[in-house]
């Protein structure tokens, strides 16, 4: 019953959106170029495929893709949320505003250098009246040629800690060193190891104060490369909101063997039909469940 009500509300809202080619974000009203519908489900196989609705969102995108507004609907909590993103001409995110009703709940801002590297990230918590700032500097290790990113973290204007991130020549992070607020004493050193699928396999954290190393296995890095793939849908139809459930079921039934592969206890598959739809199917950390997200893009005339 909740699932049926959820879709009735979404359909009603989608019809309202089609009659409104503009959207309001902050003090400005923007023209809508594209509407993206995103729906997520838990799914399982028994005698038949079973889908349980989780939440959904509708994303408004301006014709130049410089402003987006995302309205989110949580079917369990029966709550709605709104997030507005502002981008520059390089499609780098400059600002994000998160709303509670019509009031701004949280503001995030970014600044970049000429190489498109982030040099500042600012977050303002309007509910609790707190601010968080991180600034970044970049350098290269003269011996190895590896890249080093140094982060300075502040809370309400006061320095909290410093962190150095180390990346190899392939831009893969392999180490973090956390310093306290004097930028001298080491709090911990964290190293990262990756599997053949290029996903995290293990984290090891060394605490100098106690001279202790703790290791944490990350299961994703232990699975074959085939368990994380980009794939064509293989169903050439263009998807509409009216046909979304039939289309999604076709994709899930067609790839049932893939999702039940015994070698892929954890997986993530991304499908694209090259027309107007993306589908992501993945496992969850909770109860080894399976979830699917379908994104449908519609151009606004």
Secondary structure, 3 states (H helix, E strand, C coil): CHHHHHHHHHHHHHHHHHCCCEEEECCEEEECCEEEEEEEEEEEECCCEEEEEEEEEEEEECCCCCEEEEEEEECCCCEEEEEEEEECCCCCEEEEEEEECCEEEEEEEEEECCCCCEEEEEEEECCCCEEEEEEEEEEECCCCCCEEEEEEEEECCEEEEEEEEEECCCCCEEEEEEECCCCCCEEEEEEEEECCCCCEEEEEEEECCCCEEEEEECHHHHCCHHHEEEEECCCCCCCCCCCHHHHHHHHHHHCHHHHCCCCCCCCEEEEECCCCEEEEEEECCCCCCEEEEEEEEEECC
